[in-house]
Amino acid sequence: MKYLLILLFAINLNALEPEAKVADLPTMEVLEAYEDSEELFSMKVMEYYQTAIVLSTQLKSLGFTPDEKVSSPSLEQLTDMELDLIIRYYNLAKSLEGQIESITGFEKSNNFNNLKSRITELESQYTDSLWEVKNSYLLRELELKKEIEEKCNDKITKIENAIKDNCVDCINFLSLSLSENIFLGNFDGQLESKPNIGMKVYLNALKPFGFGRSFEFWYEYQEPRFTSNFDNGTETISESWNSNINALGVSTQFYPVITGKDINGGLKLGGGYFWTSGKVYNRDEATYSWEGMKFEIEFFGGVNNPRYPIDLFLNLGLYQSFTNDLILDLADDNSINLDKTMFNFSIGLRYNFWSSLY
């Protein structure tokens, strides 16, 4: 009888507190945002559905009949993405939570005597202590919870598999691009730029820094193929330069600008800091070293399918020195002055290594 009183006391206390809390219903503005993503919409419905299952199971395990019947949403309901479905399952879970919180003890319940008789019967059937009976009860609760979680996870997996080929809301967290580049400016025949290969790495700022999903950091590296033409009065001397240019910056994305059934496109605006240096091959005294700001605008597009995470882009960059002119020092008091501005035109392909909704 000592074990009976301890068990009744423990069950009485546990019954007063819901085993799962119902998350607050998002504001209407946030709810409307769920309509733009089938996956996020489905996950919110399943969150309230899972909570309702846990609360319904708790009531049944304590001998009470839930006021609300919990049934799983159909795939058709989830794909229709009606906001009423989220609100319906929120209200369902909230009703069950209120039913549990309204229980002030088994003494006020019509099920108290029946539950007491069941425990007494269990005590007479088993030779072991009632602690083992309680342990069996708790193990069964854990099994039920595991079954609920597996059922919900299976539904979520099916939803994810159903929309994985149409993930227009996915974020590209890590990308790498290769491009063909050419530099333009106030060269007046004194400097020629041949096409060169460039490389650029993009890191979305959402995951590491919590910025908006349209902001990203980037690093760019190029080796320009410059040839200088200097007229010394008697002849024109042409020399090739061994050069490199680096840039760090941030950009924001406007997406989509162009959209269709099979393709979509967008616009990026960015800015950052650049530094560059170079020297004439086999003549170390002829050098240059510049630094300043870079501004760029980019148009990009790709197929509307995450199975092919490749974008084609066109990029126009402006390199601006705010202090010194861009000067090529040819040594022997000779130089070429390119003013303070230079342009760069790029065309290339970008591969998105890591894309996700989260």
Summary of the structure (lengths in Angstrom):
residues: 358
radius of gyration: 33.9
end to end distance: 53.8
largest distance: 118.1
contacts: 1038
relative contact order: 0.11
helix: 36%
strand: 40%
